[in-house]
């Protein structure tokens, strides 16, 4: 049954570190809400399109392409806000992204809900190193990529698995708790324990309290 929000101008932000299951939880939340009018915007999908369109020759090239893709992502988000849509975005958004997201939320008078996924670092690391990279676009994993001459064997040759210390130091400076709108922390230690009804009800409660001036 389709779930209704008191205010449809809502931006649902699913964030958290690598290995917290953002894409899968976004899928399950959308299934639960059962509303085909909710627009899902994936920064990763924008990047993957540009990886195939332009390609890159080294890490500096890739960084420039990532920055270009982020600007494109914000333009797509802005268009959806112009159209008064309920929107869901998912990515490891951290404090670097907060000012721009806040700017758009305020400019277009949107409500927001930040679903912050978390678990202990050991669990995150184990999921990170065992996840199926075969389902990921190779542009995320390589330092050089052009679709016209892509060789799948490069993945096995170039893939480097960081040890626990390298992994944790690589994300230690990133604070994913961007807390835009209502903040909904979700423990993802066991995915089967997640209550999507609870996430929905917290958003509805937040919106109703705003309507009542609480």
C-alpha positions as CSV (number, residue, x, y, z in Angstrom):
1,X,0.0,0.0,0.0
2,X,1.3,3.4,-1.0
3,X,2.7,5.4,1.9
4,X,1.8,9.1,2.1
5,X,3.9,11.9,3.5
6,X,2.2,15.0,5.0
7,X,4.5,17.2,2.9
8,X,5.5,15.8,-0.5
9,X,8.4,18.3,-0.9
10,X,10.7,15.9,0.9
11,X,14.4,15.0,0.3
12,X,15.3,11.6,1.8
13,X,19.1,11.3,2.2
14,X,20.5,7.9,2.8
15,X,24.1,8.2,3.8
16,X,26.8,6.2,5.7
17,X,30.3,4.8,5.1
18,X,31.3,2.1,2.6
19,X,29.8,-1.3,3.5
20,X,26.7,0.0,5.2
21,X,24.4,-1.1,2.4
22,X,23.1,2.2,1.2
23,X,21.9,1.1,-2.2
24,X,20.2,-2.0,-0.9
25,X,18.4,-0.1,1.9
26,X,17.3,2.5,-0.6
27,X,15.8,-0.2,-2.7
28,X,14.0,-1.7,0.2
29,X,12.8,1.6,1.5
30,X,11.3,2.5,-1.9
31,X,9.6,-0.9,-2.1
32,X,8.1,-0.3,1.4
33,X,6.9,3.2,0.4
34,X,5.4,1.8,-2.8
35,X,5.1,5.2,-4.4
36,X,6.2,5.4,-8.1
37,X,6.2,9.2,-7.9
38,X,9.3,9.3,-5.6
39,X,12.3,10.2,-7.7
40,X,15.5,8.4,-6.9
41,X,18.7,10.2,-8.0
42,X,22.0,8.3,-7.8
43,X,25.2,10.2,-7.9
44,X,27.0,6.9,-8.7
45,X,24.8,6.5,-11.8
46,X,25.7,10.0,-12.9
47,X,29.4,9.2,-12.5
48,X,29.1,5.9,-14.3
49,X,27.5,7.6,-17.3
50,X,30.3,10.1,-17.5
51,X,32.9,7.4,-17.0
52,X,31.6,5.8,-20.2
53,X,31.1,9.1,-22.0
54,X,34.5,10.7,-21.3
55,X,36.8,8.1,-19.7
56,X,39.9,9.0,-17.8
57,X,43.7,8.4,-18.0
58,X,44.8,8.8,-14.4
59,X,43.7,9.6,-10.9
60,X,43.8,13.4,-11.6
61,X,41.6,12.9,-14.6
62,X,39.2,10.8,-12.5
63,X,39.0,13.4,-9.8
64,X,38.1,16.1,-12.3
65,X,35.4,13.8,-13.8
66,X,34.1,13.1,-10.3
67,X,33.8,16.9,-9.6
68,X,32.0,17.4,-13.0
69,X,29.6,14.6,-12.2
70,X,28.9,16.0,-8.7
71,X,27.8,19.3,-10.3
72,X,25.6,17.4,-12.8
73,X,24.1,15.5,-9.9
74,X,23.2,18.8,-8.2
75,X,21.6,20.1,-11.4
76,X,19.4,16.9,-11.6
77,X,18.5,17.3,-8.0
78,X,17.6,21.0,-8.5
79,X,15.3,20.1,-11.5
80,X,13.5,17.5,-9.4
81,X,13.0,20.2,-6.7
82,X,11.7,22.6,-9.3
83,X,9.1,19.9,-10.1
84,X,8.0,19.6,-6.4
85,X,8.9,15.9,-6.3
86,X,9.5,13.7,-3.3
87,X,13.2,12.7,-3.8
88,X,15.5,10.0,-2.5
89,X,19.3,10.2,-2.8
90,X,21.9,7.8,-1.6
91,X,25.6,8.1,-1.5
92,X,28.3,8.3,1.3
93,X,27.5,12.0,1.7
94,X,29.7,13.6,4.3
95,X,30.4,17.1,5.6
96,X,31.9,18.2,2.3
97,X,28.5,17.8,0.7
98,X,26.4,19.3,3.5
99,X,26.6,23.0,2.5
100,X,25.4,22.5,-1.1
101,X,22.6,20.2,0.0
102,X,21.5,22.6,2.7
103,X,21.6,25.5,0.2
104,X,19.2,23.6,-2.1
105,X,16.9,22.5,0.7
106,X,16.6,26.1,1.8
107,X,16.3,27.6,-1.6
108,X,13.5,25.3,-2.7
109,X,11.8,25.2,0.7
110,X,12.2,21.4,1.1
111,X,11.9,19.3,4.1
112,X,14.7,16.8,4.6
113,X,15.3,13.5,6.4
114,X,18.8,12.1,6.9
115,X,18.9,8.3,7.3
116,X,22.3,7.7,8.7
117,X,23.5,4.1,8.4
118,X,26.1,2.9,10.9
119,X,27.7,-0.2,12.4
120,X,31.0,-1.1,14.0
121,X,34.1,-0.6,11.9
122,X,35.0,-4.3,11.8
123,X,31.7,-5.2,10.2
124,X,32.0,-2.4,7.7
125,X,35.5,-3.5,6.7
126,X,34.4,-7.2,6.3
127,X,31.5,-6.2,4.1
128,X,33.7,-3.8,2.1
129,X,36.3,-6.5,1.2
130,X,33.8,-9.2,0.5
131,X,31.2,-7.3,-1.6
132,X,30.8,-8.4,-5.2
133,X,32.8,-5.8,-7.2
134,X,31.6,-7.6,-10.4
135,X,28.4,-5.7,-10.0
136,X,30.1,-2.4,-9.8
137,X,31.1,-0.2,-12.7
138,X,34.8,-0.7,-13.4
139,X,35.3,3.1,-13.4
140,X,35.0,3.1,-9.6
141,X,37.8,0.6,-9.3
142,X,40.4,1.5,-11.9
143,X,42.8,4.4,-12.2
144,X,42.5,4.4,-16.0
145,X,39.3,3.6,-17.9
146,X,37.9,4.0,-21.5
147,X,34.9,2.0,-22.5
148,X,36.2,1.4,-26.0
149,X,39.3,-0.4,-24.9
150,X,38.2,-1.7,-21.5
151,X,39.8,-5.1,-20.6
152,X,38.0,-6.9,-17.7
153,X,41.2,-8.6,-16.7
154,X,42.5,-5.2,-15.5
155,X,40.2,-5.5,-12.5
156,X,42.0,-8.5,-11.1
157,X,45.4,-7.1,-11.9
158,X,44.8,-3.6,-10.5
159,X,42.5,-4.4,-7.6
160,X,44.2,-3.7,-4.2
161,X,42.5,-4.7,-1.0
162,X,43.4,-2.4,1.8
163,X,44.2,-3.8,5.2
164,X,42.0,-2.7,8.2
165,X,44.3,0.2,9.2
166,X,44.5,1.5,5.6
167,X,40.7,1.3,5.3
168,X,39.9,3.0,8.5
169,X,42.4,5.8,7.9
170,X,40.9,6.4,4.5
171,X,37.5,7.3,5.9
172,X,38.4,8.5,9.4
173,X,38.3,12.2,8.3
174,X,34.8,11.8,6.8
175,X,31.8,12.6,9.1
176,X,28.7,11.1,7.4
177,X,26.4,12.5,10.1
178,X,25.3,15.5,8.0
179,X,22.0,15.7,10.0
180,X,19.9,17.6,7.5
181,X,16.2,17.8,8.6
182,X,15.1,15.0,10.9
183,X,18.1,12.7,11.8
184,X,17.3,9.0,11.7
185,X,20.2,6.8,12.7
186,X,19.8,3.2,11.6
187,X,22.0,0.3,13.0
188,X,22.8,-1.9,10.0
189,X,24.7,-4.6,12.0
190,X,21.9,-7.0,11.0
191,X,19.9,-5.9,7.9
192,X,17.0,-8.1,8.9
193,X,16.5,-6.0,12.0
194,X,15.8,-2.8,10.1
195,X,12.3,-1.4,10.5
196,X,11.2,0.6,7.4
197,X,7.9,1.3,9.1
198,X,9.9,3.0,11.9
199,X,11.9,5.2,9.4
200,X,8.6,6.2,7.7
201,X,6.9,7.0,11.0
202,X,9.8,9.1,12.2
203,X,9.6,11.2,9.0
204,X,5.8,11.6,9.3
205,X,6.1,12.5,13.0
206,X,8.7,15.2,12.1
207,X,6.6,16.7,9.3
208,X,3.5,16.8,11.5
209,X,5.3,18.5,14.3
210,X,6.5,21.1,11.9
211,X,2.9,21.7,10.7
212,X,1.9,22.1,14.3
213,X,4.7,24.6,15.0
214,X,6.3,22.3,17.6
